[in-house]
Amino acid sequence: MPLRATIEKDYCNRLPDVRPGCEHQAINLLYRPSQRRLTVGAIVLATGARPFDPTIKSEYGYGRIPGVVTNLEFERIVCPTGPTLAV
């Protein structure tokens, strides 16, 4: 999960003021949205606002199959300050 700088234009009404504050110079006010075509093997979409107890759905294999993790566990794994130190 790459770390990216974003600007929420609906909430930031002084866009030129944010650029000097970005030490990585990641803010490009001239950027325009674009589309990309990706070839992928699978897409997993999981929605919800409360943590899910995966043990109540044994068909998912949580706790039995290595690599089956919850979204919160996955988020922690890929976090740059997490156990894998992923960047």
PyMOL Python script that loads the backbone (N, CA, C, O; Angstrom):
from pymol import cmd

cmd.read_pdbstr("""\
ATOM      1  N   MET A   1       0.847  -1.165   0.000  1.00  0.00           N
ATOM      2  CA  MET A   1       0.000   0.000   0.000  1.00  0.00           C
ATOM      3  C   MET A   1       0.897   1.234   0.000  1.00  0.00           C
ATOM      4  O   MET A   1       1.409   1.621   1.050  1.00  0.00           O
ATOM      5  N   PRO A   2       1.088   1.835  -1.124  1.00  0.00           N
ATOM      6  CA  PRO A   2       2.001   2.984  -1.164  1.00  0.00           C
ATOM      7  C   PRO A   2       1.448   4.177  -0.409  1.00  0.00           C
ATOM      8  O   PRO A   2       0.240   4.416  -0.391  1.00  0.00           O
ATOM      9  N   LEU A   3       2.332   4.908   0.201  1.00  0.00           N
ATOM     10  CA  LEU A   3       1.942   6.143   0.883  1.00  0.00           C
ATOM     11  C   LEU A   3       1.880   7.245  -0.160  1.00  0.00           C
ATOM     12  O   LEU A   3       2.826   7.434  -0.925  1.00  0.00           O
ATOM     13  N   ARG A   4       0.787   7.962  -0.194  1.00  0.00           N
ATOM     14  CA  ARG A   4       0.617   9.028  -1.177  1.00  0.00           C
ATOM     15  C   ARG A   4       0.051  10.278  -0.510  1.00  0.00           C
ATOM     16  O   ARG A   4      -0.765  10.206   0.409  1.00  0.00           O
ATOM     17  N   ALA A   5       0.502  11.398  -0.995  1.00  0.00           N
ATOM     18  CA  ALA A   5      -0.056  12.663  -0.527  1.00  0.00           C
ATOM     19  C   ALA A   5      -1.294  12.976  -1.357  1.00  0.00           C
ATOM     20  O   ALA A   5      -1.272  12.840  -2.580  1.00  0.00           O
ATOM     21  N   THR A   6      -2.361  13.390  -0.707  1.00  0.00           N
ATOM     22  CA  THR A   6      -3.576  13.771  -1.421  1.00  0.00           C
ATOM     23  C   THR A   6      -4.094  15.087  -0.885  1.00  0.00           C
ATOM     24  O   THR A   6      -3.807  15.471   0.249  1.00  0.00           O
ATOM     25  N   ILE A   7      -4.852  15.763  -1.705  1.00  0.00           N
ATOM     26  CA  ILE A   7      -5.511  17.007  -1.306  1.00  0.00           C
ATOM     27  C   ILE A   7      -6.999  16.829  -1.537  1.00  0.00           C
ATOM     28  O   ILE A   7      -7.423  16.503  -2.646  1.00  0.00           O
ATOM     29  N   GLU A   8      -7.783  17.037  -0.513  1.00  0.00           N
ATOM     30  CA  GLU A   8      -9.238  16.996  -0.640  1.00  0.00           C
ATOM     31  C   GLU A   8      -9.705  18.408  -0.960  1.00  0.00           C
ATOM     32  O   GLU A   8      -9.838  19.243  -0.066  1.00  0.00           O
ATOM     33  N   LYS A   9      -9.951  18.671  -2.240  1.00  0.00           N
ATOM     34  CA  LYS A   9     -10.291  20.032  -2.675  1.00  0.00           C
ATOM     35  C   LYS A   9     -11.570  20.555  -2.032  1.00  0.00           C
ATOM     36  O   LYS A   9     -11.744  21.765  -1.891  1.00  0.00           O
ATOM     37  N   ASP A  10     -12.475  19.638  -1.637  1.00  0.00           N
ATOM     38  CA  ASP A  10     -13.708  20.085  -0.994  1.00  0.00           C
ATOM     39  C   ASP A  10     -13.448  20.678   0.388  1.00  0.00           C
ATOM     40  O   ASP A  10     -14.262  21.449   0.898  1.00  0.00           O
ATOM     41  N   TYR A  11     -12.325  20.325   0.989  1.00  0.00           N
ATOM     42  CA  TYR A  11     -12.027  20.772   2.344  1.00  0.00           C
ATOM     43  C   TYR A  11     -10.891  21.784   2.413  1.00  0.00           C
ATOM     44  O   TYR A  11     -10.720  22.457   3.429  1.00  0.00           O
ATOM     45  N   CYS A  12     -10.132  21.892   1.364  1.00  0.00           N
ATOM     46  CA  CYS A  12      -8.983  22.796   1.356  1.00  0.00           C
ATOM     47  C   CYS A  12      -9.263  23.929   0.373  1.00  0.00           C
ATOM     48  O   CYS A  12      -9.249  23.713  -0.839  1.00  0.00           O
ATOM     49  N   ASN A  13      -9.513  25.119   0.876  1.00  0.00           N
ATOM     50  CA  ASN A  13      -9.878  26.220  -0.013  1.00  0.00           C
ATOM     51  C   ASN A  13      -8.693  27.137  -0.340  1.00  0.00           C
ATOM     52  O   ASN A  13      -8.868  28.150  -1.017  1.00  0.00           O
ATOM     53  N   ARG A  14      -7.499  26.793   0.133  1.00  0.00           N
ATOM     54  CA  ARG A  14      -6.314  27.607  -0.155  1.00  0.00           C
ATOM     55  C   ARG A  14      -5.202  26.703  -0.681  1.00  0.00           C
ATOM     56  O   ARG A  14      -4.150  26.571  -0.056  1.00  0.00           O
ATOM     57  N   LEU A  15      -5.444  26.082  -1.834  1.00  0.00           N
ATOM     58  CA  LEU A  15      -4.516  25.086  -2.383  1.00  0.00           C
ATOM     59  C   LEU A  15      -3.078  25.562  -2.542  1.00  0.00           C
ATOM     60  O   LEU A  15      -2.173  24.804  -2.194  1.00  0.00           O
ATOM     61  N   PRO A  16      -2.803  26.765  -3.043  1.00  0.00           N
ATOM     62  CA  PRO A  16      -1.399  27.163  -3.181  1.00  0.00           C
ATOM     63  C   PRO A  16      -0.642  27.170  -1.852  1.00  0.00           C
ATOM     64  O   PRO A  16       0.583  27.048  -1.843  1.00  0.00           O
ATOM     65  N   ASP A  17      -1.344  27.309  -0.749  1.00  0.00           N
ATOM     66  CA  ASP A  17      -0.688  27.357   0.559  1.00  0.00           C
ATOM     67  C   ASP A  17      -0.172  25.997   1.020  1.00  0.00           C
ATOM     68  O   ASP A  17       0.698  25.948   1.890  1.00  0.00           O
ATOM     69  N   VAL A  18      -0.676  24.890   0.470  1.00  0.00           N
ATOM     70  CA  VAL A  18      -0.270  23.574   0.948  1.00  0.00           C
ATOM     71  C   VAL A  18       1.032  23.092   0.312  1.00  0.00           C
ATOM     72  O   VAL A  18       1.736  22.272   0.902  1.00  0.00           O
ATOM     73  N   ARG A  19       1.359  23.580  -0.861  1.00  0.00           N
ATOM     74  CA  ARG A  19       2.533  23.090  -1.595  1.00  0.00           C
ATOM     75  C   ARG A  19       3.852  23.286  -0.840  1.00  0.00           C
ATOM     76  O   ARG A  19       4.630  22.335  -0.760  1.00  0.00           O
ATOM     77  N   PRO A  20       4.143  24.458  -0.287  1.00  0.00           N
ATOM     78  CA  PRO A  20       5.417  24.628   0.428  1.00  0.00           C
ATOM     79  C   PRO A  20       5.530  23.727   1.666  1.00  0.00           C
ATOM     80  O   PRO A  20       6.637  23.453   2.128  1.00  0.00           O
ATOM     81  N   GLY A  21       4.413  23.274   2.197  1.00  0.00           N
ATOM     82  CA  GLY A  21       4.435  22.444   3.397  1.00  0.00           C
ATOM     83  C   GLY A  21       4.765  20.993   3.140  1.00  0.00           C
ATOM     84  O   GLY A  21       4.916  20.225   4.090  1.00  0.00           O
ATOM     85  N   CYS A  22       4.882  20.591   1.888  1.00  0.00           N
ATOM     86  CA  CYS A  22       5.162  19.196   1.553  1.00  0.00           C
ATOM     87  C   CYS A  22       6.657  19.022   1.308  1.00  0.00           C
ATOM     88  O   CYS A  22       7.171  19.433   0.269  1.00  0.00           O
ATOM     89  N   GLU A  23       7.347  18.417   2.259  1.00  0.00           N
ATOM     90  CA  GLU A  23       8.801  18.270   2.156  1.00  0.00           C
ATOM     91  C   GLU A  23       9.250  17.362   1.004  1.00  0.00           C
ATOM     92  O   GLU A  23      10.394  17.448   0.559  1.00  0.00           O
ATOM     93  N   HIS A  24       8.351  16.491   0.520  1.00  0.00           N
ATOM     94  CA  HIS A  24       8.705  15.567  -0.561  1.00  0.00           C
ATOM     95  C   HIS A  24       8.317  16.099  -1.935  1.00  0.00           C
ATOM     96  O   HIS A  24       8.500  15.411  -2.939  1.00  0.00           O
ATOM     97  N   GLN A  25       7.789  17.306  -1.989  1.00  0.00           N
ATOM     98  CA  GLN A  25       7.337  17.932  -3.234  1.00  0.00           C
ATOM     99  C   GLN A  25       6.384  17.017  -4.004  1.00  0.00           C
ATOM    100  O   GLN A  25       6.486  16.883  -5.224  1.00  0.00           O
ATOM    101  N   ALA A  26       5.467  16.395  -3.282  1.00  0.00           N
ATOM    102  CA  ALA A  26       4.531  15.444  -3.879  1.00  0.00           C
ATOM    103  C   ALA A  26       3.246  16.105  -4.349  1.00  0.00           C
ATOM    104  O   ALA A  26       2.384  15.432  -4.916  1.00  0.00           O
ATOM    105  N   ILE A  27       3.099  17.392  -4.130  1.00  0.00           N
ATOM    106  CA  ILE A  27       1.870  18.080  -4.505  1.00  0.00           C
ATOM    107  C   ILE A  27       2.049  18.751  -5.863  1.00  0.00           C
ATOM    108  O   ILE A  27       2.898  19.627  -6.029  1.00  0.00           O
ATOM    109  N   ASN A  28       1.248  18.331  -6.821  1.00  0.00           N
ATOM    110  CA  ASN A  28       1.277  18.895  -8.165  1.00  0.00           C
ATOM    111  C   ASN A  28      -0.114  19.449  -8.462  1.00  0.00           C
ATOM    112  O   ASN A  28      -1.039  18.694  -8.763  1.00  0.00           O
ATOM    113  N   LEU A  29      -0.254  20.756  -8.376  1.00  0.00           N
ATOM    114  CA  LEU A  29      -1.565  21.381  -8.563  1.00  0.00           C
ATOM    115  C   LEU A  29      -2.012  21.360 -10.022  1.00  0.00           C
ATOM    116  O   LEU A  29      -3.172  21.654 -10.311  1.00  0.00           O
ATOM    117  N   LEU A  30      -1.105  21.014 -10.957  1.00  0.00           N
ATOM    118  CA  LEU A  30      -1.459  20.949 -12.373  1.00  0.00           C
ATOM    119  C   LEU A  30      -1.886  19.549 -12.797  1.00  0.00           C
ATOM    120  O   LEU A  30      -2.290  19.356 -13.944  1.00  0.00           O
ATOM    121  N   TYR A  31      -1.806  18.565 -11.898  1.00  0.00           N
ATOM    122  CA  TYR A  31      -2.159  17.180 -12.226  1.00  0.00           C
ATOM    123  C   TYR A  31      -3.636  17.078 -12.593  1.00  0.00           C
ATOM    124  O   TYR A  31      -4.489  17.699 -11.958  1.00  0.00           O
ATOM    125  N   ARG A  32      -3.923  16.304 -13.604  1.00  0.00           N
ATOM    126  CA  ARG A  32      -5.302  16.032 -14.013  1.00  0.00           C
ATOM    127  C   ARG A  32      -5.571  14.544 -13.863  1.00  0.00           C
ATOM    128  O   ARG A  32      -4.680  13.733 -14.116  1.00  0.00           O
ATOM    129  N   PRO A  33      -6.765  14.172 -13.463  1.00  0.00           N
ATOM    130  CA  PRO A  33      -7.091  12.744 -13.323  1.00  0.00           C
ATOM    131  C   PRO A  33      -6.860  11.990 -14.632  1.00  0.00           C
ATOM    132  O   PRO A  33      -7.030  12.542 -15.720  1.00  0.00           O
ATOM    133  N   SER A  34      -6.475  10.730 -14.510  1.00  0.00           N
ATOM    134  CA  SER A  34      -6.236   9.900 -15.682  1.00  0.00           C
ATOM    135  C   SER A  34      -6.750   8.495 -15.412  1.00  0.00           C
ATOM    136  O   SER A  34      -7.093   8.151 -14.281  1.00  0.00           O
ATOM    137  N   GLN A  35      -6.796   7.697 -16.454  1.00  0.00           N
ATOM    138  CA  GLN A  35      -7.243   6.311 -16.321  1.00  0.00           C
ATOM    139  C   GLN A  35      -6.092   5.386 -16.672  1.00  0.00           C
ATOM    140  O   GLN A  35      -5.246   5.716 -17.502  1.00  0.00           O
ATOM    141  N   ARG A  36      -6.068   4.216 -16.029  1.00  0.00           N
ATOM    142  CA  ARG A  36      -5.076   3.191 -16.323  1.00  0.00           C
ATOM    143  C   ARG A  36      -5.791   1.868 -16.510  1.00  0.00           C
ATOM    144  O   ARG A  36      -6.812   1.605 -15.876  1.00  0.00           O
ATOM    145  N   ARG A  37      -5.252   1.046 -17.377  1.00  0.00           N
ATOM    146  CA  ARG A  37      -5.792  -0.301 -17.569  1.00  0.00           C
ATOM    147  C   ARG A  37      -4.788  -1.266 -16.936  1.00  0.00           C
ATOM    148  O   ARG A  37      -3.613  -1.287 -17.304  1.00  0.00           O
ATOM    149  N   LEU A  38      -5.265  -2.059 -15.986  1.00  0.00           N
ATOM    150  CA  LEU A  38      -4.413  -3.007 -15.282  1.00  0.00           C
ATOM    151  C   LEU A  38      -4.866  -4.431 -15.557  1.00  0.00           C
ATOM    152  O   LEU A  38      -6.062  -4.696 -15.676  1.00  0.00           O
ATOM    153  N   THR A  39      -3.919  -5.336 -15.656  1.00  0.00           N
ATOM    154  CA  THR A  39      -4.229  -6.753 -15.755  1.00  0.00           C
ATOM    155  C   THR A  39      -3.938  -7.363 -14.396  1.00  0.00           C
ATOM    156  O   THR A  39      -2.801  -7.335 -13.925  1.00  0.00           O
ATOM    157  N   VAL A  40      -4.963  -7.912 -13.770  1.00  0.00           N
ATOM    158  CA  VAL A  40      -4.802  -8.466 -12.426  1.00  0.00           C
ATOM    159  C   VAL A  40      -5.362  -9.875 -12.375  1.00  0.00           C
ATOM    160  O   VAL A  40      -6.154 -10.277 -13.227  1.00  0.00           O
ATOM    161  N   GLY A  41      -4.938 -10.616 -11.365  1.00  0.00           N
ATOM    162  CA  GLY A  41      -5.421 -11.983 -11.199  1.00  0.00           C
ATOM    163  C   GLY A  41      -6.675 -12.055 -10.360  1.00  0.00           C
ATOM    164  O   GLY A  41      -7.482 -12.968 -10.531  1.00  0.00           O
ATOM    165  N   ALA A  42      -6.855 -11.099  -9.447  1.00  0.00           N
ATOM    166  CA  ALA A  42      -8.027 -11.121  -8.574  1.00  0.00           C
ATOM    167  C   ALA A  42      -8.221  -9.747  -7.954  1.00  0.00           C
ATOM    168  O   ALA A  42      -7.277  -8.971  -7.801  1.00  0.00           O
ATOM    169  N   ILE A  43      -9.450  -9.471  -7.606  1.00  0.00           N
ATOM    170  CA  ILE A  43      -9.794  -8.257  -6.868  1.00  0.00           C
ATOM    171  C   ILE A  43     -10.641  -8.678  -5.684  1.00  0.00           C
ATOM    172  O   ILE A  43     -11.623  -9.405  -5.838  1.00  0.00           O
ATOM    173  N   VAL A  44     -10.255  -8.217  -4.498  1.00  0.00           N
ATOM    174  CA  VAL A  44     -11.032  -8.511  -3.307  1.00  0.00           C
ATOM    175  C   VAL A  44     -11.614  -7.205  -2.808  1.00  0.00           C
ATOM    176  O   VAL A  44     -10.877  -6.262  -2.521  1.00  0.00           O
ATOM    177  N   LEU A  45     -12.915  -7.143  -2.705  1.00  0.00           N
ATOM    178  CA  LEU A  45     -13.597  -5.956  -2.214  1.00  0.00           C
ATOM    179  C   LEU A  45     -14.348  -6.345  -0.960  1.00  0.00           C
ATOM    180  O   LEU A  45     -15.232  -7.201  -0.991  1.00  0.00           O
ATOM    181  N   ALA A  46     -13.993  -5.712   0.140  1.00  0.00           N
ATOM    182  CA  ALA A  46     -14.649  -6.010   1.408  1.00  0.00           C
ATOM    183  C   ALA A  46     -15.113  -4.695   2.026  1.00  0.00           C
ATOM    184  O   ALA A  46     -14.311  -3.782   2.224  1.00  0.00           O
ATOM    185  N   THR A  47     -16.376  -4.598   2.324  1.00  0.00           N
ATOM    186  CA  THR A  47     -16.906  -3.372   2.911  1.00  0.00           C
ATOM    187  C   THR A  47     -17.381  -3.647   4.329  1.00  0.00           C
ATOM    188  O   THR A  47     -17.619  -4.792   4.711  1.00  0.00           O
ATOM    189  N   GLY A  48     -17.509  -2.611   5.076  1.00  0.00           N
ATOM    190  CA  GLY A  48     -17.997  -2.747   6.443  1.00  0.00           C
ATOM    191  C   GLY A  48     -17.337  -1.739   7.351  1.00  0.00           C
ATOM    192  O   GLY A  48     -16.248  -1.246   7.056  1.00  0.00           O
ATOM    193  N   ALA A  49     -17.985  -1.434   8.444  1.00  0.00           N
ATOM    194  CA  ALA A  49     -17.464  -0.431   9.357  1.00  0.00           C
ATOM    195  C   ALA A  49     -17.023  -1.009  10.688  1.00  0.00           C
ATOM    196  O   ALA A  49     -16.304  -0.348  11.437  1.00  0.00           O
ATOM    197  N   ARG A  50     -17.432  -2.215  10.995  1.00  0.00           N
ATOM    198  CA  ARG A  50     -17.045  -2.837  12.260  1.00  0.00           C
ATOM    199  C   ARG A  50     -16.120  -4.017  12.002  1.00  0.00           C
ATOM    200  O   ARG A  50     -16.259  -4.709  10.994  1.00  0.00           O
ATOM    201  N   PRO A  51     -15.176  -4.247  12.910  1.00  0.00           N
ATOM    202  CA  PRO A  51     -14.307  -5.415  12.740  1.00  0.00           C
ATOM    203  C   PRO A  51     -15.136  -6.699  12.707  1.00  0.00           C
ATOM    204  O   PRO A  51     -16.081  -6.866  13.478  1.00  0.00           O
ATOM    205  N   PHE A  52     -14.768  -7.592  11.808  1.00  0.00           N
ATOM    206  CA  PHE A  52     -15.482  -8.852  11.624  1.00  0.00           C
ATOM    207  C   PHE A  52     -14.717  -9.969  12.311  1.00  0.00           C
ATOM    208  O   PHE A  52     -13.492 -10.032  12.209  1.00  0.00           O
ATOM    209  N   ASP A  53     -15.407 -10.835  12.998  1.00  0.00           N
ATOM    210  CA  ASP A  53     -14.777 -11.997  13.630  1.00  0.00           C
ATOM    211  C   ASP A  53     -14.743 -13.121  12.604  1.00  0.00           C
ATOM    212  O   ASP A  53     -15.768 -13.764  12.376  1.00  0.00           O
ATOM    213  N   PRO A  54     -13.594 -13.380  11.974  1.00  0.00           N
ATOM    214  CA  PRO A  54     -13.523 -14.365  10.900  1.00  0.00           C
ATOM    215  C   PRO A  54     -13.672 -15.807  11.373  1.00  0.00           C
ATOM    216  O   PRO A  54     -13.881 -16.703  10.555  1.00  0.00           O
ATOM    217  N   THR A  55     -13.571 -16.040  12.654  1.00  0.00           N
ATOM    218  CA  THR A  55     -13.688 -17.416  13.157  1.00  0.00           C
ATOM    219  C   THR A  55     -15.114 -17.946  13.068  1.00  0.00           C
ATOM    220  O   THR A  55     -15.327 -19.156  13.143  1.00  0.00           O
ATOM    221  N   ILE A  56     -16.101 -17.049  12.907  1.00  0.00           N
ATOM    222  CA  ILE A  56     -17.485 -17.535  12.829  1.00  0.00           C
ATOM    223  C   ILE A  56     -17.844 -18.023  11.425  1.00  0.00           C
ATOM    224  O   ILE A  56     -18.906 -18.612  11.223  1.00  0.00           O
ATOM    225  N   LYS A  57     -16.962 -17.779  10.459  1.00  0.00           N
ATOM    226  CA  LYS A  57     -17.167 -18.239   9.083  1.00  0.00           C
ATOM    227  C   LYS A  57     -16.009 -19.174   8.722  1.00  0.00           C
ATOM    228  O   LYS A  57     -15.036 -18.752   8.097  1.00  0.00           O
ATOM    229  N   SER A  58     -16.119 -20.426   9.112  1.00  0.00           N
ATOM    230  CA  SER A  58     -15.011 -21.366   8.924  1.00  0.00           C
ATOM    231  C   SER A  58     -14.659 -21.588   7.458  1.00  0.00           C
ATOM    232  O   SER A  58     -13.536 -21.989   7.153  1.00  0.00           O
ATOM    233  N   GLU A  59     -15.597 -21.335   6.544  1.00  0.00           N
ATOM    234  CA  GLU A  59     -15.309 -21.552   5.126  1.00  0.00           C
ATOM    235  C   GLU A  59     -14.231 -20.614   4.581  1.00  0.00           C
ATOM    236  O   GLU A  59     -13.676 -20.872   3.513  1.00  0.00           O
ATOM    237  N   TYR A  60     -13.926 -19.526   5.303  1.00  0.00           N
ATOM    238  CA  TYR A  60     -12.869 -18.621   4.860  1.00  0.00           C
ATOM    239  C   TYR A  60     -11.480 -19.164   5.208  1.00  0.00           C
ATOM    240  O   TYR A  60     -10.486 -18.705   4.646  1.00  0.00           O
ATOM    241  N   GLY A  61     -11.397 -20.117   6.110  1.00  0.00           N
ATOM    242  CA  GLY A  61     -10.123 -20.741   6.446  1.00  0.00           C
ATOM    243  C   GLY A  61      -9.251 -19.949   7.395  1.00  0.00           C
ATOM    244  O   GLY A  61      -8.076 -20.274   7.569  1.00  0.00           O
ATOM    245  N   TYR A  62      -9.803 -18.915   8.016  1.00  0.00           N
ATOM    246  CA  TYR A  62      -9.016 -18.107   8.949  1.00  0.00           C
ATOM    247  C   TYR A  62      -8.568 -18.978  10.128  1.00  0.00           C
ATOM    248  O   TYR A  62      -9.375 -19.660  10.759  1.00  0.00           O
ATOM    249  N   GLY A  63      -7.274 -18.938  10.404  1.00  0.00           N
ATOM    250  CA  GLY A  63      -6.744 -19.747  11.503  1.00  0.00           C
ATOM    251  C   GLY A  63      -6.329 -21.148  11.063  1.00  0.00           C
ATOM    252  O   GLY A  63      -5.593 -21.826  11.778  1.00  0.00           O
ATOM    253  N   ARG A  64      -6.793 -21.587   9.896  1.00  0.00           N
ATOM    254  CA  ARG A  64      -6.434 -22.911   9.376  1.00  0.00           C
ATOM    255  C   ARG A  64      -5.523 -22.815   8.168  1.00  0.00           C
ATOM    256  O   ARG A  64      -4.614 -23.629   8.006  1.00  0.00           O
ATOM    257  N   ILE A  65      -5.761 -21.826   7.320  1.00  0.00           N
ATOM    258  CA  ILE A  65      -4.996 -21.676   6.086  1.00  0.00           C
ATOM    259  C   ILE A  65      -4.014 -20.513   6.250  1.00  0.00           C
ATOM    260  O   ILE A  65      -4.416 -19.381   6.520  1.00  0.00           O
ATOM    261  N   PRO A  66      -2.716 -20.810   6.081  1.00  0.00           N
ATOM    262  CA  PRO A  66      -1.722 -19.722   6.197  1.00  0.00           C
ATOM    263  C   PRO A  66      -1.993 -18.631   5.156  1.00  0.00           C
ATOM    264  O   PRO A  66      -2.345 -18.930   4.014  1.00  0.00           O
ATOM    265  N   GLY A  67      -1.831 -17.386   5.548  1.00  0.00           N
ATOM    266  CA  GLY A  67      -2.016 -16.276   4.616  1.00  0.00           C
ATOM    267  C   GLY A  67      -3.409 -15.691   4.609  1.00  0.00           C
ATOM    268  O   GLY A  67      -3.623 -14.640   4.005  1.00  0.00           O
ATOM    269  N   VAL A  68      -4.369 -16.335   5.262  1.00  0.00           N
ATOM    270  CA  VAL A  68      -5.718 -15.760   5.364  1.00  0.00           C
ATOM    271  C   VAL A  68      -5.707 -14.822   6.560  1.00  0.00           C
ATOM    272  O   VAL A  68      -5.559 -15.254   7.703  1.00  0.00           O
ATOM    273  N   VAL A  69      -5.865 -13.531   6.284  1.00  0.00           N
ATOM    274  CA  VAL A  69      -5.808 -12.515   7.337  1.00  0.00           C
ATOM    275  C   VAL A  69      -7.023 -11.605   7.238  1.00  0.00           C
ATOM    276  O   VAL A  69      -7.687 -11.564   6.203  1.00  0.00           O
ATOM    277  N   THR A  70      -7.308 -10.891   8.287  1.00  0.00           N
ATOM    278  CA  THR A  70      -8.394  -9.908   8.268  1.00  0.00           C
ATOM    279  C   THR A  70      -7.870  -8.612   7.656  1.00  0.00           C
ATOM    280  O   THR A  70      -6.663  -8.443   7.477  1.00  0.00           O
ATOM    281  N   ASN A  71      -8.778  -7.707   7.339  1.00  0.00           N
ATOM    282  CA  ASN A  71      -8.348  -6.440   6.757  1.00  0.00           C
ATOM    283  C   ASN A  71      -7.476  -5.641   7.721  1.00  0.00           C
ATOM    284  O   ASN A  71      -6.531  -4.978   7.294  1.00  0.00           O
ATOM    285  N   LEU A  72      -7.783  -5.696   9.015  1.00  0.00           N
ATOM    286  CA  LEU A  72      -6.965  -4.972   9.985  1.00  0.00           C
ATOM    287  C   LEU A  72      -5.576  -5.591  10.097  1.00  0.00           C
ATOM    288  O   LEU A  72      -4.589  -4.867  10.227  1.00  0.00           O
ATOM    289  N   GLU A  73      -5.485  -6.913  10.048  1.00  0.00           N
ATOM    290  CA  GLU A  73      -4.182  -7.578  10.076  1.00  0.00           C
ATOM    291  C   GLU A  73      -3.378  -7.229   8.820  1.00  0.00           C
ATOM    292  O   GLU A  73      -2.178  -6.967   8.899  1.00  0.00           O
ATOM    293  N   PHE A  74      -4.044  -7.228   7.670  1.00  0.00           N
ATOM    294  CA  PHE A  74      -3.369  -6.894   6.415  1.00  0.00           C
ATOM    295  C   PHE A  74      -2.854  -5.460   6.440  1.00  0.00           C
ATOM    296  O   PHE A  74      -1.729  -5.186   6.021  1.00  0.00           O
ATOM    297  N   GLU A  75      -3.682  -4.555   6.932  1.00  0.00           N
ATOM    298  CA  GLU A  75      -3.272  -3.154   7.012  1.00  0.00           C
ATOM    299  C   GLU A  75      -2.020  -3.012   7.864  1.00  0.00           C
ATOM    300  O   GLU A  75      -1.113  -2.251   7.526  1.00  0.00           O
ATOM    301  N   ARG A  76      -1.974  -3.740   8.955  1.00  0.00           N
ATOM    302  CA  ARG A  76      -0.802  -3.684   9.836  1.00  0.00           C
ATOM    303  C   ARG A  76       0.425  -4.301   9.157  1.00  0.00           C
ATOM    304  O   ARG A  76       1.537  -3.797   9.319  1.00  0.00           O
ATOM    305  N   ILE A  77       0.236  -5.371   8.411  1.00  0.00           N
ATOM    306  CA  ILE A  77       1.348  -6.033   7.721  1.00  0.00           C
ATOM    307  C   ILE A  77       1.996  -5.096   6.705  1.00  0.00           C
ATOM    308  O   ILE A  77       3.223  -5.022   6.629  1.00  0.00           O
ATOM    309  N   VAL A  78       1.188  -4.381   5.926  1.00  0.00           N
ATOM    310  CA  VAL A  78       1.736  -3.531   4.867  1.00  0.00           C
ATOM    311  C   VAL A  78       2.103  -2.128   5.333  1.00  0.00           C
ATOM    312  O   VAL A  78       2.663  -1.348   4.562  1.00  0.00           O
ATOM    313  N   CYS A  79       1.798  -1.801   6.566  1.00  0.00           N
ATOM    314  CA  CYS A  79       2.149  -0.478   7.104  1.00  0.00           C
ATOM    315  C   CYS A  79       3.673  -0.342   7.179  1.00  0.00           C
ATOM    316  O   CYS A  79       4.347  -1.261   7.643  1.00  0.00           O
ATOM    317  N   PRO A  80       4.224   0.790   6.730  1.00  0.00           N
ATOM    318  CA  PRO A  80       5.678   0.964   6.774  1.00  0.00           C
ATOM    319  C   PRO A  80       6.270   0.804   8.171  1.00  0.00           C
ATOM    320  O   PRO A  80       7.441   0.448   8.300  1.00  0.00           O
ATOM    321  N   THR A  81       5.507   1.053   9.195  1.00  0.00           N
ATOM    322  CA  THR A  81       6.008   0.874  10.551  1.00  0.00           C
ATOM    323  C   THR A  81       5.578  -0.470  11.146  1.00  0.00           C
ATOM    324  O   THR A  81       5.769  -0.721  12.336  1.00  0.00           O
ATOM    325  N   GLY A  82       4.998  -1.326  10.307  1.00  0.00           N
ATOM    326  CA  GLY A  82       4.525  -2.631  10.764  1.00  0.00           C
ATOM    327  C   GLY A  82       5.636  -3.661  10.847  1.00  0.00           C
ATOM    328  O   GLY A  82       6.812  -3.321  10.713  1.00  0.00           O
ATOM    329  N   PRO A  83       5.275  -4.911  11.067  1.00  0.00           N
ATOM    330  CA  PRO A  83       6.259  -5.954  11.303  1.00  0.00           C
ATOM    331  C   PRO A  83       7.139  -6.271  10.096  1.00  0.00           C
ATOM    332  O   PRO A  83       8.236  -6.804  10.268  1.00  0.00           O
ATOM    333  N   THR A  84       6.689  -5.957   8.878  1.00  0.00           N
ATOM    334  CA  THR A  84       7.500  -6.254   7.695  1.00  0.00           C
ATOM    335  C   THR A  84       8.351  -5.069   7.253  1.00  0.00           C
ATOM    336  O   THR A  84       9.220  -5.215   6.394  1.00  0.00           O
ATOM    337  N   LEU A  85       8.104  -3.893   7.836  1.00  0.00           N
ATOM    338  CA  LEU A  85       8.802  -2.659   7.461  1.00  0.00           C
ATOM    339  C   LEU A  85       8.723  -2.414   5.954  1.00  0.00           C
ATOM    340  O   LEU A  85       9.686  -1.957   5.340  1.00  0.00           O
ATOM    341  N   ALA A  86       7.556  -2.727   5.363  1.00  0.00           N
ATOM    342  CA  ALA A  86       7.337  -2.550   3.916  1.00  0.00           C
ATOM    343  C   ALA A  86       7.394  -1.068   3.558  1.00  0.00           C
ATOM    344  O   ALA A  86       6.903  -0.223   4.307  1.00  0.00           O
ATOM    345  N   VAL A  87       7.978  -0.767   2.444  1.00  0.00           N
ATOM    346  CA  VAL A  87       8.039   0.631   1.982  1.00  0.00           C
ATOM    347  C   VAL A  87       7.447   0.721   0.611  1.00  0.00           C
ATOM    348  O   VAL A  87       7.396   1.806   0.031  1.00  0.00           O
TER     349      VAL A  87
END
""", "prot")
cmd.dss("prot")
cmd.show_as("cartoon", "prot")
cmd.util.cbc("prot")
cmd.orient("prot")
